[in-house]
Amino acid sequence: MLDFIIVAAVAVAFALCVRSLRKGSGGCSGCAQEGTCAAHATGKGKCPVAQDMVAKANEALGDPSSRG
């Protein structure tokens, strides 16, 4: 019985993940900068907030290719 409950919970979680991915707005999800973000408004380009976050993480990890 416990196995059935665990499998059902995993199936529900998987279904919710798929639903969330389908409802997502492409590569640009909502954030605090949504109102002023050209990438969000036009659906083109890259998210500057995400790019900045990745660049800072790479720099903190010592990746020399992220330094400008």
Buried (B, 14 or more C-beta within 10 A) or exposed (E): EEEEEEEEEEEEEEEEEEEEEEEEEEEBEEEEEBEEBEBBEEEEBEBEBBEEEEBEEBBEEEEEEBEE
